[in-house]
Amino acid sequence: MNEALRLVDEWVGPQGPQGVGAAVWHRGEVVAERVAGEAGPGEPVTPETLFALASVTKPIAAATVMALVEQGAVSLDEPVGRIVPEFRAGPQAGAEGVDPVLERLRPSISARQLLCHVSGLPEDIGTRETRYEEMVPIESVIDAYCRLPLSSAPGAELRYSNAGYGVLARVAERVSGRPFWALTDDAVLSPLGLSDIVANPAGQVLDRVAQLSDTSHAGTEVESYNSAYWRGLALPWGGLFGTAREAARFAAAFLPSGERFLSEVGVAMMTNDQTLEVPGGVESAKVRWDPGAWGLGWEVKGGKRRHWSGDMTSSRTFCHFGHAGTLLWGDPEQDLALAVFCNRTVTHMWAFILTRWARLSNAVVAAASR
């Protein structure tokens, strides 16, 4: 297994990231770790380096919502507009791109549809480059998400959406009366002993955070991932930081040998398709599938080809990728999980990152099955 992880050494360089951290879980424990390159100028990556998880945050956010479902605080299929009236109200008068036929369907949108990206909401507000230039607080970002016009009918298409997870975070806070990440700590991270997955790292913890390259607004006070402002937003859809080891342990909570914080029913719902096999994909990644399988938070491999988790993982593999160069998957058939985190965004798809991910995943699966 350690030999398989040596592949990440080859990633580091001008055509790849400055640093990489990887960890593998297999049959009850973390069996291998590998680090390479630098977390920042002159600072080597270590097993304790905290990488920006980016959208690998979403399964953890989804698990927070599922914990509330299991507590009876909210149900998956009730209309979330009853809990968040500003979402039900929809776009402001005079907003562009509003389809009145679609908007009449907005009151039916449920937490299940938001969790598996079939709500009809678009991926985000405008471009990644202009979202936070005015240094707005997170509440204003989610207000804007609640007002976004629908791009498709609820339930008709898989349309990967950051906006949906902003709405979910507000739902969770309304039904619990508590801050979203406090809920996550109590319901997800603390039960698993995951102290090295954090929102808004500061103080001594900040010294362990890898510096990300190819960011938006580099060198400014609104720089994505690296600025105090951006980290302070603690985005429920992409703002966590963590080690590869602890991310692999989180994925293991959905594997046969992993420690549970949800019921077996909750685990099954999160890791099996909930979209009813509609087509769709991830617009920003230029990926589309038919069908586009997705669970509650976790993407599901199903019959997809050219998948992030490679060729040798099973159809039951659950997965998530992140804009910061992060990948996390688990395969229940093989009781196996891989976390591989980098500190360069995939904006320019450095040296065909999908191929790098697939080759590494294949090597890990092969090593685990020997």
C-alpha positions as a Markdown table, in Angstrom:
| # | Residue | x | y | z |
|---|---|---|---|---|
| 1 | Met | 0.0 | 0.0 | 0.0 |
| 2 | Asn | 2.8 | 2.4 | 0.8 |
| 3 | Glu | 4.3 | 1.7 | -2.6 |
| 4 | Ala | 1.0 | 2.7 | -4.3 |
| 5 | Leu | 0.9 | 6.0 | -2.4 |
| 6 | Arg | 4.4 | 6.8 | -3.7 |
| 7 | Leu | 2.7 | 7.9 | -6.9 |
| 8 | Val | 1.8 | 11.2 | -5.3 |
| 9 | Asp | 5.5 | 12.1 | -5.2 |
| 10 | Glu | 5.4 | 12.4 | -9.0 |
| 11 | Trp | 2.6 | 14.9 | -8.8 |
| 12 | Val | 4.7 | 17.6 | -7.1 |
| 13 | Gly | 6.2 | 20.1 | -9.5 |
| 14 | Pro | 5.5 | 23.0 | -11.9 |
| 15 | Gln | 2.8 | 21.1 | -13.7 |
| 16 | Gly | 1.2 | 19.9 | -10.4 |
| 17 | Pro | 0.7 | 21.0 | -6.8 |
| 18 | Gln | 3.4 | 22.1 | -4.4 |
| 19 | Gly | 2.3 | 19.6 | -1.9 |
| 20 | Val | 0.2 | 16.4 | -1.4 |
| 21 | Gly | -1.1 | 14.4 | 1.6 |
| 22 | Ala | -2.7 | 11.0 | 1.2 |
| 23 | Ala | -4.1 | 8.4 | 3.5 |
| 24 | Val | -5.8 | 5.0 | 3.0 |
| 25 | Trp | -8.3 | 3.2 | 5.3 |
| 26 | His | -8.7 | -0.5 | 5.0 |
| 27 | Arg | -10.7 | -3.0 | 7.1 |
| 28 | Gly | -10.8 | -1.1 | 10.3 |
| 29 | Glu | -7.8 | 1.2 | 10.3 |
| 30 | Val | -5.6 | 3.7 | 8.5 |
| 31 | Val | -3.1 | 1.4 | 6.9 |
| 32 | Ala | -0.9 | 3.9 | 4.9 |
| 33 | Glu | -0.1 | 7.6 | 4.7 |
| 34 | Arg | 2.1 | 9.6 | 2.4 |
| 35 | Val | 3.1 | 13.2 | 2.2 |
| 36 | Ala | 5.2 | 15.0 | -0.4 |
| 37 | Gly | 6.3 | 18.5 | -1.3 |
| 38 | Glu | 5.7 | 21.8 | 0.5 |
| 39 | Ala | 2.6 | 23.2 | 2.4 |
| 40 | Gly | 4.1 | 26.6 | 1.9 |
| 41 | Pro | 7.5 | 28.1 | 1.0 |
| 42 | Gly | 10.1 | 26.2 | 2.9 |
| 43 | Glu | 7.5 | 24.3 | 4.9 |
| 44 | Pro | 7.2 | 20.6 | 4.2 |
| 45 | Val | 3.9 | 18.8 | 4.1 |
| 46 | Thr | 3.5 | 16.6 | 7.2 |
| 47 | Pro | 0.7 | 14.2 | 8.3 |
| 48 | Glu | -0.6 | 17.0 | 10.4 |
| 49 | Thr | -0.9 | 19.5 | 7.5 |
| 50 | Leu | -4.4 | 20.9 | 7.1 |
| 51 | Phe | -5.6 | 21.1 | 3.5 |
| 52 | Ala | -8.6 | 23.1 | 2.3 |
| 53 | Leu | -11.2 | 20.5 | 1.7 |
| 54 | Ala | -13.3 | 22.7 | -0.6 |
| 55 | Ser | -16.4 | 20.7 | -1.7 |
| 56 | Val | -15.2 | 17.6 | 0.2 |
| 57 | Thr | -16.9 | 19.7 | 2.9 |
| 58 | Lys | -20.3 | 18.8 | 1.5 |
| 59 | Pro | -20.6 | 15.1 | 2.7 |
| 60 | Ile | -19.8 | 16.4 | 6.2 |
| 61 | Ala | -22.4 | 19.1 | 5.9 |
| 62 | Ala | -24.9 | 16.5 | 4.6 |
| 63 | Ala | -24.1 | 14.3 | 7.6 |
| 64 | Thr | -25.0 | 17.2 | 9.9 |
| 65 | Val | -28.4 | 17.5 | 8.2 |
| 66 | Met | -28.9 | 13.7 | 8.4 |
| 67 | Ala | -28.2 | 13.8 | 12.1 |
| 68 | Leu | -31.0 | 16.3 | 12.5 |
| 69 | Val | -33.2 | 14.0 | 10.4 |
| 70 | Glu | -32.5 | 11.1 | 12.8 |
| 71 | Gln | -33.2 | 13.4 | 15.8 |
| 72 | Gly | -36.7 | 14.1 | 14.3 |
| 73 | Ala | -35.9 | 17.9 | 13.9 |
| 74 | Val | -36.6 | 17.9 | 10.1 |
| 75 | Ser | -37.8 | 15.3 | 7.6 |
| 76 | Leu | -36.2 | 14.7 | 4.2 |
| 77 | Asp | -39.3 | 15.3 | 2.1 |
| 78 | Glu | -41.0 | 18.2 | 3.8 |
| 79 | Pro | -40.8 | 21.5 | 1.9 |
| 80 | Val | -37.9 | 23.5 | 3.2 |
| 81 | Gly | -39.7 | 26.7 | 2.4 |
| 82 | Arg | -41.8 | 26.2 | 5.4 |
| 83 | Ile | -38.7 | 26.5 | 7.5 |
| 84 | Val | -36.9 | 29.2 | 5.4 |
| 85 | Pro | -39.6 | 31.5 | 4.1 |
| 86 | Glu | -37.1 | 33.7 | 2.3 |
| 87 | Phe | -36.3 | 30.6 | 0.1 |
| 88 | Arg | -39.9 | 30.0 | -0.6 |
| 89 | Ala | -40.4 | 33.6 | -1.6 |
| 90 | Gly | -37.7 | 33.2 | -4.3 |
| 91 | Pro | -36.2 | 35.9 | -6.6 |
| 92 | Gln | -36.8 | 39.5 | -5.9 |
| 93 | Ala | -39.1 | 41.4 | -8.2 |
| 94 | Gly | -37.4 | 42.3 | -11.5 |
| 95 | Ala | -34.7 | 39.7 | -11.1 |
| 96 | Glu | -33.3 | 38.5 | -14.4 |
| 97 | Gly | -33.5 | 34.9 | -15.6 |
| 98 | Val | -36.8 | 34.1 | -13.8 |
| 99 | Asp | -39.0 | 31.4 | -15.3 |
| 100 | Pro | -42.5 | 31.8 | -13.7 |
| 101 | Val | -43.4 | 28.2 | -14.5 |
| 102 | Leu | -40.4 | 26.9 | -12.6 |
| 103 | Glu | -40.9 | 29.3 | -9.7 |
| 104 | Arg | -44.4 | 27.9 | -9.1 |
| 105 | Leu | -42.7 | 24.6 | -8.2 |
| 106 | Arg | -40.3 | 26.2 | -5.7 |
| 107 | Pro | -42.6 | 25.6 | -2.6 |
| 108 | Ser | -42.3 | 21.8 | -3.2 |
| 109 | Ile | -38.4 | 21.7 | -2.9 |
| 110 | Ser | -37.3 | 19.4 | -0.1 |
| 111 | Ala | -34.1 | 18.7 | 1.9 |
| 112 | Arg | -33.7 | 15.4 | 0.0 |
| 113 | Gln | -33.6 | 17.3 | -3.3 |
| 114 | Leu | -31.1 | 19.8 | -2.0 |
| 115 | Leu | -28.9 | 17.1 | -0.6 |
| 116 | Cys | -28.7 | 15.2 | -3.8 |
| 117 | His | -28.6 | 18.2 | -6.1 |
| 118 | Val | -31.9 | 17.8 | -7.9 |
| 119 | Ser | -33.6 | 21.0 | -6.5 |
| 120 | Gly | -33.3 | 22.9 | -9.7 |
| 121 | Leu | -31.0 | 25.6 | -8.2 |
| 122 | Pro | -28.0 | 26.6 | -10.3 |
| 123 | Glu | -24.4 | 25.8 | -9.1 |
| 124 | Asp | -23.7 | 29.3 | -7.8 |
| 125 | Ile | -24.0 | 33.1 | -8.1 |
| 126 | Gly | -22.3 | 34.3 | -11.2 |
| 127 | Thr | -18.6 | 33.4 | -11.5 |
| 128 | Arg | -16.3 | 32.2 | -8.7 |
| 129 | Glu | -14.1 | 35.2 | -9.3 |
| 130 | Thr | -16.7 | 37.9 | -8.4 |
| 131 | Arg | -18.7 | 36.3 | -5.5 |
| 132 | Tyr | -17.0 | 37.9 | -2.5 |
| 133 | Glu | -15.4 | 41.0 | -3.7 |
| 134 | Glu | -17.5 | 43.2 | -1.4 |
| 135 | Met | -16.4 | 41.1 | 1.7 |
| 136 | Val | -20.0 | 40.3 | 2.5 |
| 137 | Pro | -20.8 | 38.1 | 5.5 |
| 138 | Ile | -21.9 | 34.5 | 5.1 |
| 139 | Glu | -25.5 | 35.4 | 5.9 |
| 140 | Ser | -25.6 | 37.7 | 2.9 |
| 141 | Val | -24.2 | 34.9 | 0.6 |
| 142 | Ile | -26.9 | 32.6 | 1.8 |
| 143 | Asp | -29.6 | 35.3 | 1.4 |
| 144 | Ala | -28.5 | 35.6 | -2.2 |
| 145 | Tyr | -28.6 | 31.8 | -2.6 |
| 146 | Cys | -32.2 | 31.7 | -1.3 |
| 147 | Arg | -33.2 | 34.2 | -4.0 |
| 148 | Leu | -31.6 | 32.5 | -7.0 |
| 149 | Pro | -34.0 | 31.6 | -9.8 |
| 150 | Leu | -34.5 | 28.0 | -10.5 |
| 151 | Ser | -32.7 | 26.6 | -13.6 |
| 152 | Ser | -34.7 | 23.4 | -13.9 |
| 153 | Ala | -37.8 | 21.8 | -12.4 |
| 154 | Pro | -37.3 | 20.2 | -9.0 |
| 155 | Gly | -36.5 | 16.5 | -9.3 |
| 156 | Ala | -36.0 | 16.6 | -13.1 |
| 157 | Glu | -32.2 | 16.9 | -13.4 |
| 158 | Leu | -29.0 | 16.5 | -11.4 |
| 159 | Arg | -27.6 | 20.0 | -11.2 |
| 160 | Tyr | -24.7 | 20.2 | -8.7 |
| 161 | Ser | -25.2 | 23.2 | -6.5 |
| 162 | Asn | -23.3 | 25.1 | -3.8 |
| 163 | Ala | -26.4 | 27.2 | -3.4 |
| 164 | Gly | -28.5 | 24.2 | -2.2 |
| 165 | Tyr | -26.0 | 23.6 | 0.6 |
| 166 | Gly | -26.3 | 27.2 | 1.7 |
| 167 | Val | -30.0 | 26.7 | 2.0 |
| 168 | Leu | -29.6 | 23.5 | 3.9 |
| 169 | Ala | -27.3 | 25.2 | 6.4 |
| 170 | Arg | -30.0 | 27.8 | 7.1 |
| 171 | Val | -32.6 | 25.0 | 7.5 |
| 172 | Ala | -30.3 | 23.3 | 10.0 |
| 173 | Glu | -29.8 | 26.5 | 12.0 |
| 174 | Arg | -33.5 | 27.3 | 12.0 |
| 175 | Val | -34.7 | 24.0 | 13.3 |
| 176 | Ser | -31.9 | 23.7 | 15.9 |
| 177 | Gly | -31.4 | 27.3 | 17.0 |
| 178 | Arg | -27.6 | 26.7 | 16.8 |
| 179 | Pro | -24.7 | 27.7 | 14.5 |
| 180 | Phe | -24.2 | 25.1 | 11.7 |
| 181 | Trp | -20.6 | 24.2 | 12.5 |
| 182 | Ala | -21.4 | 23.8 | 16.3 |
| 183 | Leu | -24.0 | 21.2 | 15.2 |
| 184 | Thr | -21.4 | 19.5 | 13.1 |
| 185 | Asp | -19.0 | 19.3 | 15.9 |
| 186 | Asp | -21.5 | 17.7 | 18.2 |
| 187 | Ala | -23.2 | 15.4 | 15.8 |
| 188 | Val | -20.4 | 14.3 | 13.4 |
| 189 | Leu | -16.8 | 15.3 | 14.3 |
| 190 | Ser | -16.8 | 14.8 | 18.1 |
| 191 | Pro | -18.4 | 11.3 | 18.0 |
| 192 | Leu | -15.7 | 10.2 | 15.6 |
| 193 | Gly | -12.9 | 12.0 | 17.4 |
| 194 | Leu | -12.0 | 14.1 | 14.4 |
| 195 | Ser | -10.4 | 17.1 | 16.0 |
| 196 | Asp | -8.3 | 17.9 | 12.9 |
| 197 | Ile | -11.2 | 18.8 | 10.6 |
| 198 | Val | -12.0 | 22.4 | 11.4 |
| 199 | Ala | -13.9 | 25.5 | 10.2 |
| 200 | Asn | -12.1 | 28.8 | 10.2 |
| 201 | Pro | -8.6 | 27.7 | 11.5 |
| 202 | Ala | -6.9 | 30.3 | 13.6 |
| 203 | Gly | -4.1 | 30.7 | 16.1 |
| 204 | Gln | -1.7 | 27.8 | 16.3 |
| 205 | Val | -3.9 | 25.7 | 14.1 |
| 206 | Leu | -3.4 | 28.2 | 11.3 |
| 207 | Asp | 0.3 | 27.4 | 11.2 |
| 208 | Arg | -0.6 | 23.9 | 10.0 |
| 209 | Val | -2.8 | 25.1 | 7.0 |
| 210 | Ala | -1.3 | 24.5 | 3.5 |
| 211 | Gln | -1.1 | 27.6 | 1.3 |
| 212 | Leu | -3.2 | 27.0 | -1.8 |
| 213 | Ser | -2.1 | 28.2 | -5.3 |
| 214 | Asp | -4.1 | 29.2 | -8.4 |
| 215 | Thr | -6.7 | 30.9 | -6.2 |
| 216 | Ser | -9.1 | 33.7 | -7.1 |
| 217 | His | -8.0 | 37.2 | -6.2 |
| 218 | Ala | -4.5 | 36.0 | -5.2 |
| 219 | Gly | -2.6 | 38.4 | -2.9 |
| 220 | Thr | -5.7 | 40.3 | -1.9 |
| 221 | Glu | -7.7 | 40.4 | 1.4 |
| 222 | Val | -10.5 | 38.4 | -0.3 |
| 223 | Glu | -8.3 | 35.7 | -1.8 |
| 224 | Ser | -10.1 | 32.3 | -1.8 |
| 225 | Tyr | -8.9 | 29.8 | 0.8 |
| 226 | Asn | -5.8 | 31.8 | 1.9 |
| 227 | Ser | -7.3 | 35.0 | 3.3 |
| 228 | Ala | -8.6 | 35.5 | 6.8 |
| 229 | Tyr | -11.8 | 36.9 | 5.3 |
| 230 | Trp | -12.5 | 33.8 | 3.2 |
| 231 | Arg | -11.6 | 31.3 | 6.0 |
| 232 | Gly | -13.8 | 33.3 | 8.3 |
| 233 | Leu | -16.8 | 32.7 | 6.0 |
| 234 | Ala | -16.6 | 29.0 | 6.9 |
| 235 | Leu | -18.7 | 28.1 | 3.9 |
| 236 | Pro | -21.0 | 25.1 | 4.7 |
| 237 | Trp | -20.5 | 24.0 | 1.1 |
| 238 | Gly | -16.7 | 24.3 | 0.9 |
| 239 | Gly | -15.0 | 25.9 | 3.9 |
| 240 | Leu | -13.6 | 23.1 | 6.0 |
| 241 | Phe | -9.9 | 22.3 | 6.5 |
| 242 | Gly | -8.5 | 19.0 | 7.5 |
| 243 | Thr | -5.8 | 16.3 | 7.3 |
| 244 | Ala | -6.0 | 13.4 | 4.8 |
| 245 | Arg | -5.9 | 10.9 | 7.7 |
| 246 | Glu | -9.0 | 12.3 | 9.4 |
| 247 | Ala | -10.9 | 12.7 | 6.1 |
| 248 | Ala | -10.2 | 9.0 | 5.4 |
| 249 | Arg | -11.6 | 8.2 | 8.9 |
| 250 | Phe | -14.7 | 10.2 | 8.1 |
| 251 | Ala | -15.3 | 8.2 | 4.9 |
| 252 | Ala | -14.8 | 5.0 | 7.0 |
| 253 | Ala | -17.8 | 5.9 | 9.0 |
| 254 | Phe | -19.8 | 4.8 | 5.9 |
| 255 | Leu | -17.8 | 1.6 | 5.4 |
| 256 | Pro | -18.4 | -1.9 | 7.0 |
| 257 | Ser | -15.6 | -1.6 | 9.5 |
| 258 | Gly | -15.9 | 2.1 | 10.4 |
| 259 | Glu | -17.2 | 3.7 | 13.5 |
| 260 | Arg | -20.8 | 4.8 | 13.2 |
| 261 | Phe | -22.4 | 8.2 | 14.2 |
| 262 | Leu | -25.5 | 7.6 | 12.1 |
| 263 | Ser | -27.9 | 4.7 | 11.9 |
| 264 | Glu | -27.3 | 2.0 | 9.3 |
| 265 | Val | -30.4 | 3.4 | 7.5 |
| 266 | Gly | -28.9 | 6.9 | 7.5 |
| 267 | Val | -25.6 | 5.5 | 6.1 |
| 268 | Ala | -27.4 | 3.6 | 3.4 |
| 269 | Met | -29.4 | 6.7 | 2.3 |
| 270 | Met | -26.3 | 8.9 | 2.1 |
| 271 | Thr | -24.3 | 6.4 | 0.0 |
| 272 | Asn | -27.0 | 5.2 | -2.4 |
| 273 | Asp | -28.6 | 7.0 | -5.3 |
| 274 | Gln | -31.5 | 9.3 | -4.2 |
| 275 | Thr | -32.0 | 11.1 | -7.6 |
| 276 | Leu | -34.3 | 8.5 | -9.1 |
| 277 | Glu | -31.7 | 8.1 | -11.9 |
| 278 | Val | -32.3 | 11.5 | -13.6 |
| 279 | Pro | -29.5 | 12.8 | -15.9 |
| 280 | Gly | -27.2 | 15.6 | -15.1 |
| 281 | Gly | -23.8 | 16.5 | -13.7 |
| 282 | Val | -21.3 | 19.2 | -12.5 |
| 283 | Glu | -21.4 | 22.2 | -14.8 |
| 284 | Ser | -18.1 | 23.8 | -13.6 |
| 285 | Ala | -16.3 | 20.5 | -14.1 |
| 286 | Lys | -17.9 | 20.0 | -17.5 |
| 287 | Val | -19.1 | 16.6 | -16.5 |
| 288 | Arg | -22.5 | 15.1 | -17.3 |
| 289 | Trp | -23.9 | 11.6 | -16.8 |
| 290 | Asp | -27.0 | 9.7 | -17.7 |
| 291 | Pro | -28.0 | 8.6 | -15.1 |
| 292 | Gly | -26.3 | 11.0 | -12.7 |
| 293 | Ala | -26.3 | 9.0 | -9.5 |
| 294 | Trp | -26.0 | 10.9 | -6.2 |
| 295 | Gly | -26.7 | 10.1 | -2.6 |
| 296 | Leu | -27.4 | 12.5 | 0.3 |
| 297 | Gly | -24.2 | 14.4 | 0.2 |
| 298 | Trp | -22.0 | 11.7 | -1.4 |
| 299 | Glu | -21.7 | 11.2 | -5.1 |
| 300 | Val | -22.3 | 7.6 | -6.1 |
| 301 | Lys | -20.2 | 5.9 | -8.8 |
| 302 | Gly | -22.8 | 3.5 | -10.2 |
| 303 | Gly | -22.1 | 2.8 | -13.8 |
| 304 | Lys | -20.2 | 6.0 | -14.6 |
| 305 | Arg | -17.0 | 5.7 | -16.7 |
| 306 | Arg | -13.9 | 7.9 | -16.4 |
| 307 | His | -14.7 | 8.3 | -12.8 |
| 308 | Trp | -12.6 | 10.2 | -10.2 |
| 309 | Ser | -12.2 | 7.0 | -8.2 |
| 310 | Gly | -10.7 | 5.1 | -11.1 |
| 311 | Asp | -11.6 | 1.9 | -12.9 |
| 312 | Met | -11.3 | -0.7 | -10.2 |
| 313 | Thr | -13.6 | 0.7 | -7.5 |
| 314 | Ser | -17.0 | -0.9 | -7.3 |
| 315 | Ser | -20.3 | 0.6 | -8.4 |
| 316 | Arg | -21.2 | 1.1 | -4.7 |
| 317 | Thr | -18.3 | 3.6 | -4.3 |
| 318 | Phe | -19.2 | 6.9 | -2.8 |
| 319 | Cys | -17.1 | 9.9 | -3.4 |
| 320 | His | -16.5 | 13.7 | -3.4 |
| 321 | Phe | -14.1 | 15.9 | -5.2 |
| 322 | Gly | -13.0 | 19.5 | -4.3 |
| 323 | His | -12.0 | 22.6 | -6.2 |
| 324 | Ala | -8.8 | 22.8 | -4.0 |
| 325 | Gly | -7.5 | 19.6 | -5.6 |
| 326 | Thr | -9.0 | 17.3 | -3.0 |
| 327 | Leu | -10.6 | 13.8 | -3.5 |
| 328 | Leu | -12.2 | 11.5 | -1.0 |
| 329 | Trp | -13.8 | 8.1 | -1.7 |
| 330 | Gly | -14.9 | 5.0 | 0.0 |
| 331 | Asp | -15.8 | 1.6 | -1.4 |
| 332 | Pro | -18.0 | -0.6 | 0.8 |
| 333 | Glu | -17.4 | -3.7 | -1.3 |
| 334 | Gln | -13.7 | -3.6 | -0.4 |
| 335 | Asp | -14.0 | -1.8 | 2.9 |
| 336 | Leu | -11.5 | 0.7 | 1.6 |
| 337 | Ala | -11.2 | 4.5 | 1.5 |
| 338 | Leu | -8.7 | 7.0 | 0.0 |
| 339 | Ala | -8.2 | 10.7 | 0.8 |
| 340 | Val | -5.7 | 12.6 | -1.4 |
| 341 | Phe | -5.4 | 16.3 | -0.8 |
| 342 | Cys | -3.3 | 18.9 | -2.7 |
| 343 | Asn | -2.7 | 22.6 | -2.4 |
| 344 | Arg | -3.4 | 23.7 | -5.9 |
| 345 | Thr | -6.9 | 24.4 | -7.2 |
| 346 | Val | -8.1 | 22.5 | -10.3 |
| 347 | Thr | -8.9 | 25.7 | -12.1 |
| 348 | His | -6.5 | 24.8 | -14.9 |
| 349 | Met | -6.9 | 21.0 | -14.4 |
| 350 | Trp | -3.2 | 20.6 | -13.7 |
| 351 | Ala | -1.8 | 18.0 | -15.9 |
| 352 | Phe | -5.1 | 16.1 | -16.2 |
| 353 | Ile | -5.9 | 15.6 | -12.6 |
| 354 | Leu | -8.7 | 13.1 | -13.4 |
| 355 | Thr | -6.1 | 10.8 | -14.8 |
| 356 | Arg | -3.8 | 11.2 | -11.8 |
| 357 | Trp | -6.7 | 10.5 | -9.4 |
| 358 | Ala | -7.7 | 7.4 | -11.4 |
| 359 | Arg | -4.2 | 6.0 | -11.6 |
| 360 | Leu | -3.6 | 6.4 | -7.9 |
| 361 | Ser | -7.0 | 4.9 | -7.0 |
| 362 | Asn | -6.4 | 1.9 | -9.2 |
| 363 | Ala | -3.0 | 1.3 | -7.5 |
| 364 | Val | -4.6 | 1.6 | -4.1 |
| 365 | Val | -7.4 | -0.9 | -4.9 |
| 366 | Ala | -4.9 | -3.3 | -6.4 |
| 367 | Ala | -2.7 | -3.1 | -3.4 |
| 368 | Ala | -5.6 | -3.7 | -1.0 |
| 369 | Ser | -6.8 | -6.7 | -2.9 |
| 370 | Arg | -3.5 | -8.6 | -2.9 |
